[in-house]
Amino acid sequence: MTRRRASRAILWVFLVLPAAVIAARWGLTPEAYGYGHAIKNSGDWAAWLLLVTLAVTPVRLAFRRAAFAQWLMRHRRDLGVASFVYAAAHTMIYLWNKAAVSAVAAEAVRMEYLTGWLALALFVPLAITSNDASMRTLKRSWKALHRLVYPGAVLTFVHWALTAFDPMTAYIHIGILAAILICRAGLTRRRKA
């Protein structure tokens, strides 16, 4: 148990490190780094960690007995929560920049922003219930609730594609997301057969 706690603590050090770098660069060199970099990098980390979280199940199905697959499975919720934390930071940076409810509300109806808000709304209950107590309380409903990660992921990457200056990077990540979901479906079907 002590080794598992140490492993989790080390993981969180690495998960927090990009946020510390973003904050330090923005704080120390606001002219060179600025809002644009902070909003982009926080969004990138939210999306990357979301992809890693979604990749855990196909990795586990493909490499069931491998130590790295078991390690990923044990820490999947940590990765998902970290993804949400970066998404929340991304949202807070956006709100700070807008600095007015009217400006946020005016943009919220546009598809590129609406997809982001809908994704965040789907991820909030997942982040809140990503703990053992919620799993025990919700029982089978917990798994059904956490399947919201899939529509949330689709909305996340559509939001990225619609808001990017150059959407090609977002399209590449959409391809990675599709590959993860196809692998998951194929491996699940093979396991049942």
C-alpha positions as CSV (number, residue, x, y, z in Angstrom):
1,M,0.0,0.0,0.0
2,T,2.9,2.4,0.8
3,R,4.5,1.7,-2.6
4,R,1.1,2.4,-4.3
5,R,0.8,5.8,-2.4
6,A,4.4,6.7,-3.4
7,S,3.7,5.8,-7.0
8,R,0.6,8.0,-7.0
9,A,2.4,10.9,-5.4
10,I,5.2,10.7,-8.0
11,L,2.6,10.5,-10.8
12,W,0.9,13.7,-9.4
13,V,4.2,15.5,-9.3
14,F,4.5,14.8,-13.1
15,L,0.9,15.7,-13.7
16,V,1.2,19.1,-11.9
17,L,4.6,20.0,-13.5
18,P,3.1,21.3,-16.8
19,A,0.7,23.5,-14.9
20,A,3.6,24.9,-12.9
21,V,5.5,25.6,-16.1
22,I,2.5,27.4,-17.7
23,A,2.0,29.5,-14.5
24,A,5.7,30.3,-14.2
25,R,6.1,31.3,-17.9
26,W,3.0,33.4,-17.9
27,G,4.0,35.1,-14.6
28,L,7.6,35.7,-15.4
29,T,7.4,36.5,-19.1
30,P,3.8,37.8,-19.7
31,E,4.8,39.7,-22.9
32,A,6.4,36.7,-24.5
33,Y,4.1,34.0,-23.2
34,G,0.8,35.7,-22.6
35,Y,-2.8,34.6,-22.6
36,G,-2.7,32.9,-26.0
37,H,0.0,30.5,-24.9
38,A,-1.6,29.8,-21.5
39,I,-5.0,29.0,-23.0
40,K,-3.5,26.8,-25.7
41,N,-1.2,24.9,-23.5
42,S,-3.8,24.3,-20.7
43,G,-6.2,23.0,-23.4
44,D,-3.5,20.8,-25.0
45,W,-2.7,19.1,-21.7
46,A,-6.4,18.6,-20.9
47,A,-6.8,16.9,-24.3
48,W,-3.6,14.8,-24.1
49,L,-4.4,13.5,-20.7
50,L,-7.9,12.7,-21.9
51,L,-6.5,10.6,-24.7
52,V,-4.2,8.8,-22.3
53,T,-7.1,8.1,-20.0
54,L,-9.2,6.7,-22.9
55,A,-6.2,4.6,-24.1
56,V,-6.0,2.8,-20.8
57,T,-8.8,0.3,-21.5
58,P,-7.5,-0.8,-24.9
59,V,-4.0,-1.1,-23.4
60,R,-5.4,-3.2,-20.6
61,L,-7.3,-5.4,-23.0
62,A,-4.3,-5.9,-25.3
63,F,-1.6,-6.3,-22.6
64,R,-3.6,-7.6,-19.7
65,R,-0.7,-9.2,-17.7
66,A,1.9,-6.5,-18.4
67,A,3.0,-4.5,-15.4
68,F,2.6,-1.1,-17.2
69,A,-1.0,-2.0,-18.2
70,Q,-1.9,-2.8,-14.6
71,W,-0.1,0.4,-13.4
72,L,-2.1,2.5,-15.9
73,M,-5.4,0.8,-14.8
74,R,-4.6,1.6,-11.2
75,H,-4.0,5.3,-12.0
76,R,-6.7,5.8,-14.7
77,R,-8.9,7.9,-12.4
78,D,-5.9,10.1,-11.5
79,L,-5.2,10.7,-15.2
80,G,-8.9,11.5,-15.8
81,V,-9.0,13.9,-12.9
82,A,-5.8,15.6,-14.0
83,S,-7.4,16.0,-17.5
84,F,-10.4,17.7,-15.9
85,V,-8.1,20.0,-13.8
86,Y,-6.4,21.2,-16.9
87,A,-9.8,21.7,-18.6
88,A,-11.0,23.7,-15.6
89,A,-7.8,25.8,-15.7
90,H,-8.3,26.3,-19.4
91,T,-11.9,27.5,-18.7
92,M,-10.7,29.8,-15.8
93,I,-8.0,31.4,-18.1
94,Y,-10.7,32.0,-20.7
95,L,-13.1,33.6,-18.1
96,W,-10.3,35.7,-16.7
97,N,-9.6,37.1,-20.2
98,K,-13.2,37.8,-21.0
99,A,-13.7,39.5,-17.5
100,A,-17.5,40.0,-18.1
101,V,-20.5,37.6,-18.0
102,S,-22.0,39.4,-21.0
103,A,-19.0,38.7,-23.2
104,V,-18.9,35.0,-22.1
105,A,-22.7,34.6,-22.7
106,A,-22.4,36.2,-26.1
107,E,-19.8,33.7,-27.2
108,A,-21.4,30.7,-25.5
109,V,-24.0,30.2,-28.2
110,R,-21.4,30.0,-30.9
111,M,-20.6,26.3,-31.9
112,E,-16.9,26.6,-31.2
113,Y,-17.6,27.7,-27.6
114,L,-20.8,25.7,-27.0
115,T,-19.0,22.4,-27.7
116,G,-16.4,23.3,-25.0
117,W,-19.0,24.3,-22.4
118,L,-21.0,21.0,-23.1
119,A,-17.8,19.0,-22.8
120,L,-17.0,20.6,-19.5
121,A,-20.6,20.0,-18.2
122,L,-20.2,16.3,-19.0
123,F,-16.9,16.1,-17.3
124,V,-17.9,17.8,-14.0
125,P,-20.0,14.8,-12.7
126,L,-17.2,12.4,-13.8
127,A,-14.6,14.4,-11.9
128,I,-16.8,14.6,-8.8
129,T,-17.5,10.9,-8.7
130,S,-13.9,9.7,-9.5
131,N,-13.4,8.2,-6.1
132,D,-13.9,5.0,-4.2
133,A,-16.8,6.3,-2.1
134,S,-18.8,7.3,-5.3
135,M,-18.1,3.9,-6.9
136,R,-19.5,2.1,-3.8
137,T,-22.6,4.4,-3.6
138,L,-23.5,4.4,-7.3
139,K,-22.6,0.7,-7.9
140,R,-23.5,-0.2,-11.5
141,S,-24.7,3.3,-12.2
142,W,-21.1,4.5,-11.8
143,K,-19.9,2.8,-14.9
144,A,-22.9,4.1,-16.9
145,L,-22.3,7.6,-15.7
146,H,-18.6,7.4,-16.6
147,R,-19.5,6.4,-20.2
148,L,-20.2,10.1,-20.6
149,V,-16.4,10.5,-21.2
150,Y,-17.0,9.4,-24.8
151,P,-19.4,12.1,-25.9
152,G,-17.4,14.5,-23.8
153,A,-14.2,13.5,-25.6
154,V,-15.8,14.0,-29.0
155,L,-17.1,17.5,-28.0
156,T,-13.6,18.4,-26.6
157,F,-11.9,17.6,-29.9
158,V,-14.6,19.3,-32.0
159,H,-14.1,22.4,-29.8
160,W,-10.4,22.2,-30.4
161,A,-10.8,21.9,-34.2
162,L,-13.3,24.8,-34.3
163,T,-11.2,27.2,-32.1
164,A,-7.7,26.4,-33.5
165,F,-5.9,28.9,-35.7
166,D,-4.6,25.8,-37.6
167,P,-7.0,22.9,-37.1
168,M,-4.7,20.3,-38.6
169,T,-3.3,19.4,-35.2
170,A,-6.8,19.0,-33.8
171,Y,-7.6,16.7,-36.8
172,I,-4.6,14.6,-36.0
173,H,-5.8,14.2,-32.4
174,I,-9.3,13.4,-33.6
175,G,-7.7,10.6,-35.7
176,I,-5.9,9.4,-32.5
177,L,-9.2,9.5,-30.6
178,A,-10.9,7.5,-33.4
179,A,-8.1,4.9,-33.4
180,I,-8.4,4.5,-29.6
181,L,-12.2,4.0,-29.8
182,I,-11.9,1.6,-32.7
183,C,-9.2,-0.4,-30.9
184,R,-11.3,-0.5,-27.7
185,A,-14.4,-1.7,-29.6
186,G,-12.4,-4.4,-31.5
187,L,-10.6,-5.7,-28.4
188,T,-13.8,-5.8,-26.4
189,R,-15.6,-7.7,-29.2
190,R,-12.6,-10.2,-29.4
191,R,-12.7,-10.7,-25.6
192,K,-16.4,-11.5,-25.6
193,A,-16.0,-13.9,-28.6
